[in-house]
Structures are given as C-alpha cells and as structure tokens.
Amino acid sequence: MTDWIILAAISLVSSGFALRWLLPRPPRRRDDFGLSDPGSLLDAVFLFDGTRLISHSDIALAGFESVNDWHDLKRLLQRDFPGFPETPEDVLDQGRIVVSAIDCTVEREVLCEWIDGVVRVQLRDLTDAPALVRRDPGDPIRLAMDKAPYPVWLLNHSGRVSWCNAAYISLVRKARGPDTDLTQPLFPELPDDSRPGKKTRIAAPVKDNSNKLWFDLTHVELDEGLLHYAVDVNAIVEAETAQRKFVQTMTKTFAQLSIGLAIFDRNRQLALFNPALIDLTTLPPDFLSCRPSISSFFDRLRDQHMMPEPKNYRSWRNQMNDLLEAAEDGNYQETWSLPSGSVYSVSGRPHPDGAVAFLFEDITAEITLTRRFRAEMDLMQSILDKLADAIAVFADDGTLAFTNYAYRVMWGGSDEVGIEPSTVLDVTRQWQEQCLATPIMGEIREFVQMRNDRAEWSSDIRRRDGTAVLCTVTPISNGATIVRFSLDTDRADATQMLQHTA
C-alpha cells in the first residue's frame, strides 16, 4: 500500500513538472523566444486533452474565461484566425500548425503543437519576437501581396474569407467600418456563369451610403478554395454612366427634331437614330434597333423606294462608296426626289472617332412653295411681256427687279434681269445715254430711293432718234416703284409728218 502511495505522489509531481514545462514561464529577457508583455492576451497558452481543456496560463484568464473546450476557443478565434483547426485531431495529423491572422497587417499567429498526447495552443504576438519567430518582412511573395493595390482574398469551401491582403482589408473597412468581421465576404456570390479567369463586374455595397464600389472580379480555383482578385473600375463605371446619361439626353433632344438622324460608328454600324428617321424613311424600328451596317441601311432604303432608283446597281454601289467618303469629309449634300413625289435633303457629316452622321430632311413643302412661287413669277413675267408699254420695276433697295419684253426692245438689256441686279443709278445712266438731256432721270433716282410722301407722276422725255416717250412713275407696296414708258403716238405721227413735208 505504501508503494502505491509513493508511486501516486511521484506521478503527481511529474505531471506538475510537465504542465509547468508546457505552460509559458515568465520571461527573464526580451529574446526568450515568443513571449512579449505578460499583460497581452495574445500570449495565452491552452492545453487540451482531446477537446477537453485541462489547463491554461494565468494570462488566458483575462480574456478567455468562457473557454471550456476546443470548440469554445475556436468560436472565439475564428473571426481573427479563420484557419484555426476544426479539431485537435487535425493537429495530430500534422504535428504542428501555425495559423496566421486574417489581418495581414498585424504580426499575430496561433501555434498549435501535439506534445505527448496533449495539444498545446499558444496565441503569439510577433511584433517584438526574434527574427527566427517573425515572418520575414522582406519575403518577395509577402511584399507582393501586402503592397498590391488590388484586393486579393481566399474564400474557403464554407464561403468565408480565410486569408486576404492589406488592400482587401482597407476596402472592407472603408465599406463596412473599422470593426467589421473580415471573414464575412464583402462581395456577393458570383453569377453561376462566371468561369475561372473570366472577369465579372460586380458592385460592393457601402454601409450607410447609397453609393456602390465597382470592381472587376477574377477568381482561380485552388484546393483550399477560391482565390479572388479585384480591380477597381469605379472610374470606368462613372465614365460609362456619364456617357449613358449624355446619350439619353441627346436622344431625348433628337426625339424632338423633325429632321431624321442616323449616326454610324467607326465600324459603320447604326449607333443612334431618332423617331423622325422612322417617320421619314418608313424603316421598321426593329430593323434599326438591330444596328444594321451602313450598306444594309441604304439597301433597305432602296428596297422601300425611299431614295432615287438607280439605273445601274453596280454604279449605284460605287456612288454609295463615294457618298460615304464624301460624308467623312463633310462634303456630302444631295436632294432626293422620290417616286412618291416627296423631296428629301440628305447630308453627311463627319463625327469624332470615325463616326458618320446622316441627316434626312423633308423639304417637300419648301420645294413645292418654291415651285409655286416660280410658276407665279413666270406667269407674271408672261403678262408683263404682253404689255405694249415698257416696264421696269425697282425693289425697295433701288435694284432693278423686273422688266418686260417691250422694255428690252426699247432700252436693250439681258433677258435674265435679276440674276445680277443693276442699281437705279446704273439703269438711269443707260436711259440717259439714249435720250436727250433731261432732269427727269435724276428725279426718278430720287423717287425710287424715297420712303415717304410718294405719289404717281408723269413727264415727257425724248429719245435721240426723236421719239417722244411718256414716262410714268408709280409707287407700289413695300417701297417698290414701277417706271412705265409709253410711246406718245400723236406726237410721233406729227413728227413723222413734219419730216415727210420737209
């Protein structure tokens, strides 16, 4: 019996010495391998027999009072050390596991060791640890990850972040606040059609803010999970949004225009059109929405009889190429007379980045009005030409506007009066050259240039051949003036009789 008591005492003393050896000893100097300030919670040590906690350091009592077994410790550490082993058996399989903090900007780790059937877990702060214990700060791989401007993180098979770089940590804290759980993924799940190596544009929500952070995500499949890379594309998204708003604004503006607009991009595909183009060309909206090429567009116009029918299709094709080249130089301008009787003015204008814009304007009413006005002018000219008196009409600015056939016989001059209008001064000088000296010409010039107090008056003038002419000056509306020359037949007959008697 005494032997058994002695053996029990020896075992108890041995166990005490073993626990004393496993638990951390008070440091005597700063380089005693692993323990910094004894007040730090990250210098705690736990001993487990299986999943059962059998002992711990005094420091551990300060922050881990609720730890009773392995799962309690894992639950407390999983936020900062998501790679902490699931069970003590994982430590047994590997013998020694070092778990780094998910926040790579801090020097912290958890050391798990299997020692003679006991699992020793030590939480270590490596800030002041010796170089043999600290991670090499000059490691190129570590520098590449920590200094990378692009967020990089690893999602484990449970969908939680098990590792991330400094850029990802900065992004998460910017979006969710400084106390966020880094193991919770910032980005939502990728679409089902996303493939490894393929870029996927996705937005990360910002806490207490309606704005979103946009990134192009790329992922790589690993045995440990999915390694993600993110590239900031906020500037691109803002530019695209601004461009889209600008296009929408321009589209709304173009929608109010009565001129049809068709803009073709540098690839010669229809990029923008307005409703007026549909009304003018009668092209189906679904056809225009499919972004047809410029050749298909004009082919369809030809099929719809919305452009002049070419006599030869090959030559028409060449004309289309010439049309495109002219439009690129901003020189294309043409009037299309359609079989329906409508008349379109079509012009091509170059746009930045190789684009070309075509403008279609219905000028049927304008052309009709011009033709009607021209017909009325021709009718009036015909009437004037039938009159026996020579007539000259001066506009309000003193230029010669109309003459008739009798005038051109009497005074001479071109049939195309008005193309190069002559002033009243030039015309009266021409008359003076064919008449005897008279102050009437000066009076006519003054009357044509007058604006008020004008009344009809007449006076006789005599041509150099002795012909007597009655000149009548009559004001008409809008400041115009009619000068009518009538032959005095009685005086002309008397003159002829005197000449005959002599």
Secondary structure as a PSIPRED ss2 file (coil, helix, strand):
# PSIPRED VFORMAT (PSIPRED V4.0)

   1 M C   1.000  0.000  0.000
   2 T H   0.000  1.000  0.000
   3 D H   0.000  1.000  0.000
   4 W H   0.000  1.000  0.000
   5 I H   0.000  1.000  0.000
   6 I H   0.000  1.000  0.000
   7 L H   0.000  1.000  0.000
   8 A H   0.000  1.000  0.000
   9 A H   0.000  1.000  0.000
  10 I H   0.000  1.000  0.000
  11 S H   0.000  1.000  0.000
  12 L H   0.000  1.000  0.000
  13 V H   0.000  1.000  0.000
  14 S H   0.000  1.000  0.000
  15 S H   0.000  1.000  0.000
  16 G H   0.000  1.000  0.000
  17 F H   0.000  1.000  0.000
  18 A H   0.000  1.000  0.000
  19 L H   0.000  1.000  0.000
  20 R H   0.000  1.000  0.000
  21 W H   0.000  1.000  0.000
  22 L H   0.000  1.000  0.000
  23 L C   1.000  0.000  0.000
  24 P C   1.000  0.000  0.000
  25 R C   1.000  0.000  0.000
  26 P C   1.000  0.000  0.000
  27 P C   1.000  0.000  0.000
  28 R C   1.000  0.000  0.000
  29 R C   1.000  0.000  0.000
  30 R C   1.000  0.000  0.000
  31 D C   1.000  0.000  0.000
  32 D C   1.000  0.000  0.000
  33 F C   1.000  0.000  0.000
  34 G C   1.000  0.000  0.000
  35 L C   1.000  0.000  0.000
  36 S C   1.000  0.000  0.000
  37 D C   1.000  0.000  0.000
  38 P C   1.000  0.000  0.000
  39 G C   1.000  0.000  0.000
  40 S C   1.000  0.000  0.000
  41 L H   0.000  1.000  0.000
  42 L H   0.000  1.000  0.000
  43 D H   0.000  1.000  0.000
  44 A C   1.000  0.000  0.000
  45 V E   0.000  0.000  1.000
  46 F E   0.000  0.000  1.000
  47 L E   0.000  0.000  1.000
  48 F E   0.000  0.000  1.000
  49 D E   0.000  0.000  1.000
  50 G C   1.000  0.000  0.000
  51 T C   1.000  0.000  0.000
  52 R E   0.000  0.000  1.000
  53 L E   0.000  0.000  1.000
  54 I E   0.000  0.000  1.000
  55 S E   0.000  0.000  1.000
  56 H E   0.000  0.000  1.000
  57 S C   1.000  0.000  0.000
  58 D C   1.000  0.000  0.000
  59 I H   0.000  1.000  0.000
  60 A H   0.000  1.000  0.000
  61 L H   0.000  1.000  0.000
  62 A H   0.000  1.000  0.000
  63 G C   1.000  0.000  0.000
  64 F C   1.000  0.000  0.000
  65 E C   1.000  0.000  0.000
  66 S C   1.000  0.000  0.000
  67 V C   1.000  0.000  0.000
  68 N C   1.000  0.000  0.000
  69 D E   0.000  0.000  1.000
  70 W H   0.000  1.000  0.000
  71 H H   0.000  1.000  0.000
  72 D H   0.000  1.000  0.000
  73 L H   0.000  1.000  0.000
  74 K H   0.000  1.000  0.000
  75 R H   0.000  1.000  0.000
  76 L H   0.000  1.000  0.000
  77 L H   0.000  1.000  0.000
  78 Q C   1.000  0.000  0.000
  79 R C   1.000  0.000  0.000
  80 D C   1.000  0.000  0.000
  81 F C   1.000  0.000  0.000
  82 P C   1.000  0.000  0.000
  83 G C   1.000  0.000  0.000
  84 F C   1.000  0.000  0.000
  85 P C   1.000  0.000  0.000
  86 E C   1.000  0.000  0.000
  87 T C   1.000  0.000  0.000
  88 P H   0.000  1.000  0.000
  89 E H   0.000  1.000  0.000
  90 D H   0.000  1.000  0.000
  91 V H   0.000  1.000  0.000
  92 L H   0.000  1.000  0.000
  93 D H   0.000  1.000  0.000
  94 Q H   0.000  1.000  0.000
  95 G C   1.000  0.000  0.000
  96 R E   0.000  0.000  1.000
  97 I E   0.000  0.000  1.000
  98 V E   0.000  0.000  1.000
  99 V E   0.000  0.000  1.000
 100 S E   0.000  0.000  1.000
 101 A C   1.000  0.000  0.000
 102 I C   1.000  0.000  0.000
 103 D C   1.000  0.000  0.000
 104 C C   1.000  0.000  0.000
 105 T C   1.000  0.000  0.000
 106 V C   1.000  0.000  0.000
 107 E C   1.000  0.000  0.000
 108 R E   0.000  0.000  1.000
 109 E E   0.000  0.000  1.000
 110 V E   0.000  0.000  1.000
 111 L E   0.000  0.000  1.000
 112 C E   0.000  0.000  1.000
 113 E E   0.000  0.000  1.000
 114 W E   0.000  0.000  1.000
 115 I E   0.000  0.000  1.000
 116 D C   1.000  0.000  0.000
 117 G C   1.000  0.000  0.000
 118 V E   0.000  0.000  1.000
 119 V E   0.000  0.000  1.000
 120 R E   0.000  0.000  1.000
 121 V E   0.000  0.000  1.000
 122 Q E   0.000  0.000  1.000
 123 L E   0.000  0.000  1.000
 124 R E   0.000  0.000  1.000
 125 D E   0.000  0.000  1.000
 126 L C   1.000  0.000  0.000
 127 T C   1.000  0.000  0.000
 128 D C   1.000  0.000  0.000
 129 A C   1.000  0.000  0.000
 130 P C   1.000  0.000  0.000
 131 A C   1.000  0.000  0.000
 132 L C   1.000  0.000  0.000
 133 V C   1.000  0.000  0.000
 134 R C   1.000  0.000  0.000
 135 R C   1.000  0.000  0.000
 136 D C   1.000  0.000  0.000
 137 P C   1.000  0.000  0.000
 138 G C   1.000  0.000  0.000
 139 D C   1.000  0.000  0.000
 140 P H   0.000  1.000  0.000
 141 I H   0.000  1.000  0.000
 142 R H   0.000  1.000  0.000
 143 L H   0.000  1.000  0.000
 144 A H   0.000  1.000  0.000
 145 M H   0.000  1.000  0.000
 146 D H   0.000  1.000  0.000
 147 K C   1.000  0.000  0.000
 148 A C   1.000  0.000  0.000
 149 P C   1.000  0.000  0.000
 150 Y C   1.000  0.000  0.000
 151 P C   1.000  0.000  0.000
 152 V E   0.000  0.000  1.000
 153 W E   0.000  0.000  1.000
 154 L E   0.000  0.000  1.000
 155 L E   0.000  0.000  1.000
 156 N C   1.000  0.000  0.000
 157 H C   1.000  0.000  0.000
 158 S C   1.000  0.000  0.000
 159 G C   1.000  0.000  0.000
 160 R C   1.000  0.000  0.000
 161 V E   0.000  0.000  1.000
 162 S E   0.000  0.000  1.000
 163 W E   0.000  0.000  1.000
 164 C E   0.000  0.000  1.000
 165 N C   1.000  0.000  0.000
 166 A H   0.000  1.000  0.000
 167 A H   0.000  1.000  0.000
 168 Y H   0.000  1.000  0.000
 169 I H   0.000  1.000  0.000
 170 S H   0.000  1.000  0.000
 171 L H   0.000  1.000  0.000
 172 V H   0.000  1.000  0.000
 173 R H   0.000  1.000  0.000
 174 K H   0.000  1.000  0.000
 175 A H   0.000  1.000  0.000
 176 R H   0.000  1.000  0.000
 177 G C   1.000  0.000  0.000
 178 P C   1.000  0.000  0.000
 179 D C   1.000  0.000  0.000
 180 T C   1.000  0.000  0.000
 181 D C   1.000  0.000  0.000
 182 L C   1.000  0.000  0.000
 183 T C   1.000  0.000  0.000
 184 Q C   1.000  0.000  0.000
 185 P C   1.000  0.000  0.000
 186 L C   1.000  0.000  0.000
 187 F C   1.000  0.000  0.000
 188 P C   1.000  0.000  0.000
 189 E C   1.000  0.000  0.000
 190 L C   1.000  0.000  0.000
 191 P C   1.000  0.000  0.000
 192 D C   1.000  0.000  0.000
 193 D C   1.000  0.000  0.000
 194 S C   1.000  0.000  0.000
 195 R C   1.000  0.000  0.000
 196 P C   1.000  0.000  0.000
 197 G C   1.000  0.000  0.000
 198 K C   1.000  0.000  0.000
 199 K C   1.000  0.000  0.000
 200 T E   0.000  0.000  1.000
 201 R E   0.000  0.000  1.000
 202 I E   0.000  0.000  1.000
 203 A E   0.000  0.000  1.000
 204 A E   0.000  0.000  1.000
 205 P E   0.000  0.000  1.000
 206 V C   1.000  0.000  0.000
 207 K C   1.000  0.000  0.000
 208 D C   1.000  0.000  0.000
 209 N C   1.000  0.000  0.000
 210 S C   1.000  0.000  0.000
 211 N C   1.000  0.000  0.000
 212 K E   0.000  0.000  1.000
 213 L E   0.000  0.000  1.000
 214 W E   0.000  0.000  1.000
 215 F E   0.000  0.000  1.000
 216 D E   0.000  0.000  1.000
 217 L E   0.000  0.000  1.000
 218 T E   0.000  0.000  1.000
 219 H E   0.000  0.000  1.000
 220 V E   0.000  0.000  1.000
 221 E E   0.000  0.000  1.000
 222 L E   0.000  0.000  1.000
 223 D C   1.000  0.000  0.000
 224 E C   1.000  0.000  0.000
 225 G E   0.000  0.000  1.000
 226 L E   0.000  0.000  1.000
 227 L E   0.000  0.000  1.000
 228 H E   0.000  0.000  1.000
 229 Y E   0.000  0.000  1.000
 230 A E   0.000  0.000  1.000
 231 V E   0.000  0.000  1.000
 232 D E   0.000  0.000  1.000
 233 V C   1.000  0.000  0.000
 234 N H   0.000  1.000  0.000
 235 A H   0.000  1.000  0.000
 236 I H   0.000  1.000  0.000
 237 V H   0.000  1.000  0.000
 238 E H   0.000  1.000  0.000
 239 A H   0.000  1.000  0.000
 240 E H   0.000  1.000  0.000
 241 T H   0.000  1.000  0.000
 242 A H   0.000  1.000  0.000
 243 Q H   0.000  1.000  0.000
 244 R H   0.000  1.000  0.000
 245 K H   0.000  1.000  0.000
 246 F H   0.000  1.000  0.000
 247 V H   0.000  1.000  0.000
 248 Q H   0.000  1.000  0.000
 249 T H   0.000  1.000  0.000
 250 M H   0.000  1.000  0.000
 251 T H   0.000  1.000  0.000
 252 K H   0.000  1.000  0.000
 253 T H   0.000  1.000  0.000
 254 F H   0.000  1.000  0.000
 255 A H   0.000  1.000  0.000
 256 Q C   1.000  0.000  0.000
 257 L C   1.000  0.000  0.000
 258 S C   1.000  0.000  0.000
 259 I C   1.000  0.000  0.000
 260 G E   0.000  0.000  1.000
 261 L E   0.000  0.000  1.000
 262 A E   0.000  0.000  1.000
 263 I E   0.000  0.000  1.000
 264 F E   0.000  0.000  1.000
 265 D C   1.000  0.000  0.000
 266 R C   1.000  0.000  0.000
 267 N C   1.000  0.000  0.000
 268 R C   1.000  0.000  0.000
 269 Q E   0.000  0.000  1.000
 270 L E   0.000  0.000  1.000
 271 A E   0.000  0.000  1.000
 272 L E   0.000  0.000  1.000
 273 F E   0.000  0.000  1.000
 274 N C   1.000  0.000  0.000
 275 P H   0.000  1.000  0.000
 276 A H   0.000  1.000  0.000
 277 L H   0.000  1.000  0.000
 278 I H   0.000  1.000  0.000
 279 D H   0.000  1.000  0.000
 280 L H   0.000  1.000  0.000
 281 T H   0.000  1.000  0.000
 282 T C   1.000  0.000  0.000
 283 L C   1.000  0.000  0.000
 284 P C   1.000  0.000  0.000
 285 P H   0.000  1.000  0.000
 286 D H   0.000  1.000  0.000
 287 F H   0.000  1.000  0.000
 288 L H   0.000  1.000  0.000
 289 S H   0.000  1.000  0.000
 290 C C   1.000  0.000  0.000
 291 R C   1.000  0.000  0.000
 292 P C   1.000  0.000  0.000
 293 S E   0.000  0.000  1.000
 294 I H   0.000  1.000  0.000
 295 S H   0.000  1.000  0.000
 296 S H   0.000  1.000  0.000
 297 F H   0.000  1.000  0.000
 298 F H   0.000  1.000  0.000
 299 D H   0.000  1.000  0.000
 300 R H   0.000  1.000  0.000
 301 L H   0.000  1.000  0.000
 302 R H   0.000  1.000  0.000
 303 D H   0.000  1.000  0.000
 304 Q C   1.000  0.000  0.000
 305 H C   1.000  0.000  0.000
 306 M C   1.000  0.000  0.000
 307 M C   1.000  0.000  0.000
 308 P C   1.000  0.000  0.000
 309 E C   1.000  0.000  0.000
 310 P C   1.000  0.000  0.000
 311 K C   1.000  0.000  0.000
 312 N C   1.000  0.000  0.000
 313 Y H   0.000  1.000  0.000
 314 R H   0.000  1.000  0.000
 315 S H   0.000  1.000  0.000
 316 W H   0.000  1.000  0.000
 317 R H   0.000  1.000  0.000
 318 N H   0.000  1.000  0.000
 319 Q H   0.000  1.000  0.000
 320 M H   0.000  1.000  0.000
 321 N H   0.000  1.000  0.000
 322 D H   0.000  1.000  0.000
 323 L H   0.000  1.000  0.000
 324 L H   0.000  1.000  0.000
 325 E H   0.000  1.000  0.000
 326 A H   0.000  1.000  0.000
 327 A H   0.000  1.000  0.000
 328 E H   0.000  1.000  0.000
 329 D C   1.000  0.000  0.000
 330 G C   1.000  0.000  0.000
 331 N C   1.000  0.000  0.000
 332 Y C   1.000  0.000  0.000
 333 Q E   0.000  0.000  1.000
 334 E E   0.000  0.000  1.000
 335 T E   0.000  0.000  1.000
 336 W E   0.000  0.000  1.000
 337 S E   0.000  0.000  1.000
 338 L C   1.000  0.000  0.000
 339 P C   1.000  0.000  0.000
 340 S C   1.000  0.000  0.000
 341 G C   1.000  0.000  0.000
 342 S C   1.000  0.000  0.000
 343 V E   0.000  0.000  1.000
 344 Y E   0.000  0.000  1.000
 345 S E   0.000  0.000  1.000
 346 V E   0.000  0.000  1.000
 347 S E   0.000  0.000  1.000
 348 G E   0.000  0.000  1.000
 349 R E   0.000  0.000  1.000
 350 P E   0.000  0.000  1.000
 351 H C   1.000  0.000  0.000
 352 P H   0.000  1.000  0.000
 353 D H   0.000  1.000  0.000
 354 G H   0.000  1.000  0.000
 355 A C   1.000  0.000  0.000
 356 V E   0.000  0.000  1.000
 357 A E   0.000  0.000  1.000
 358 F E   0.000  0.000  1.000
 359 L E   0.000  0.000  1.000
 360 F E   0.000  0.000  1.000
 361 E E   0.000  0.000  1.000
 362 D E   0.000  0.000  1.000
 363 I C   1.000  0.000  0.000
 364 T H   0.000  1.000  0.000
 365 A H   0.000  1.000  0.000
 366 E H   0.000  1.000  0.000
 367 I H   0.000  1.000  0.000
 368 T H   0.000  1.000  0.000
 369 L H   0.000  1.000  0.000
 370 T H   0.000  1.000  0.000
 371 R H   0.000  1.000  0.000
 372 R H   0.000  1.000  0.000
 373 F H   0.000  1.000  0.000
 374 R H   0.000  1.000  0.000
 375 A H   0.000  1.000  0.000
 376 E H   0.000  1.000  0.000
 377 M H   0.000  1.000  0.000
 378 D H   0.000  1.000  0.000
 379 L H   0.000  1.000  0.000
 380 M H   0.000  1.000  0.000
 381 Q H   0.000  1.000  0.000
 382 S H   0.000  1.000  0.000
 383 I H   0.000  1.000  0.000
 384 L H   0.000  1.000  0.000
 385 D H   0.000  1.000  0.000
 386 K H   0.000  1.000  0.000
 387 L C   1.000  0.000  0.000
 388 A C   1.000  0.000  0.000
 389 D C   1.000  0.000  0.000
 390 A E   0.000  0.000  1.000
 391 I E   0.000  0.000  1.000
 392 A E   0.000  0.000  1.000
 393 V E   0.000  0.000  1.000
 394 F E   0.000  0.000  1.000
 395 A C   1.000  0.000  0.000
 396 D C   1.000  0.000  0.000
 397 D C   1.000  0.000  0.000
 398 G C   1.000  0.000  0.000
 399 T E   0.000  0.000  1.000
 400 L E   0.000  0.000  1.000
 401 A E   0.000  0.000  1.000
 402 F E   0.000  0.000  1.000
 403 T E   0.000  0.000  1.000
 404 N C   1.000  0.000  0.000
 405 Y H   0.000  1.000  0.000
 406 A H   0.000  1.000  0.000
 407 Y H   0.000  1.000  0.000
 408 R H   0.000  1.000  0.000
 409 V H   0.000  1.000  0.000
 410 M H   0.000  1.000  0.000
 411 W H   0.000  1.000  0.000
 412 G C   1.000  0.000  0.000
 413 G C   1.000  0.000  0.000
 414 S C   1.000  0.000  0.000
 415 D C   1.000  0.000  0.000
 416 E C   1.000  0.000  0.000
 417 V C   1.000  0.000  0.000
 418 G C   1.000  0.000  0.000
 419 I C   1.000  0.000  0.000
 420 E C   1.000  0.000  0.000
 421 P C   1.000  0.000  0.000
 422 S C   1.000  0.000  0.000
 423 T E   0.000  0.000  1.000
 424 V H   0.000  1.000  0.000
 425 L H   0.000  1.000  0.000
 426 D H   0.000  1.000  0.000
 427 V H   0.000  1.000  0.000
 428 T H   0.000  1.000  0.000
 429 R H   0.000  1.000  0.000
 430 Q H   0.000  1.000  0.000
 431 W H   0.000  1.000  0.000
 432 Q H   0.000  1.000  0.000
 433 E H   0.000  1.000  0.000
 434 Q C   1.000  0.000  0.000
 435 C E   0.000  0.000  1.000
 436 L C   1.000  0.000  0.000
 437 A C   1.000  0.000  0.000
 438 T C   1.000  0.000  0.000
 439 P C   1.000  0.000  0.000
 440 I H   0.000  1.000  0.000
 441 M H   0.000  1.000  0.000
 442 G H   0.000  1.000  0.000
 443 E H   0.000  1.000  0.000
 444 I H   0.000  1.000  0.000
 445 R H   0.000  1.000  0.000
 446 E H   0.000  1.000  0.000
 447 F H   0.000  1.000  0.000
 448 V H   0.000  1.000  0.000
 449 Q H   0.000  1.000  0.000
 450 M C   1.000  0.000  0.000
 451 R C   1.000  0.000  0.000
 452 N C   1.000  0.000  0.000
 453 D C   1.000  0.000  0.000
 454 R C   1.000  0.000  0.000
 455 A C   1.000  0.000  0.000
 456 E C   1.000  0.000  0.000
 457 W E   0.000  0.000  1.000
 458 S E   0.000  0.000  1.000
 459 S E   0.000  0.000  1.000
 460 D E   0.000  0.000  1.000
 461 I E   0.000  0.000  1.000
 462 R E   0.000  0.000  1.000
 463 R E   0.000  0.000  1.000
 464 R C   1.000  0.000  0.000
 465 D C   1.000  0.000  0.000
 466 G C   1.000  0.000  0.000
 467 T C   1.000  0.000  0.000
 468 A E   0.000  0.000  1.000
 469 V E   0.000  0.000  1.000
 470 L E   0.000  0.000  1.000
 471 C E   0.000  0.000  1.000
 472 T E   0.000  0.000  1.000
 473 V E   0.000  0.000  1.000
 474 T E   0.000  0.000  1.000
 475 P E   0.000  0.000  1.000
 476 I C   1.000  0.000  0.000
 477 S H   0.000  1.000  0.000
 478 N H   0.000  1.000  0.000
 479 G H   0.000  1.000  0.000
 480 A C   1.000  0.000  0.000
 481 T E   0.000  0.000  1.000
 482 I E   0.000  0.000  1.000
 483 V E   0.000  0.000  1.000
 484 R E   0.000  0.000  1.000
 485 F E   0.000  0.000  1.000
 486 S E   0.000  0.000  1.000
 487 L E   0.000  0.000  1.000
 488 D C   1.000  0.000  0.000
 489 T H   0.000  1.000  0.000
 490 D H   0.000  1.000  0.000
 491 R H   0.000  1.000  0.000
 492 A H   0.000  1.000  0.000
 493 D H   0.000  1.000  0.000
 494 A H   0.000  1.000  0.000
 495 T H   0.000  1.000  0.000
 496 Q H   0.000  1.000  0.000
 497 M H   0.000  1.000  0.000
 498 L H   0.000  1.000  0.000
 499 Q H   0.000  1.000  0.000
 500 H H   0.000  1.000  0.000
 501 T H   0.000  1.000  0.000
 502 A C   1.000  0.000  0.000
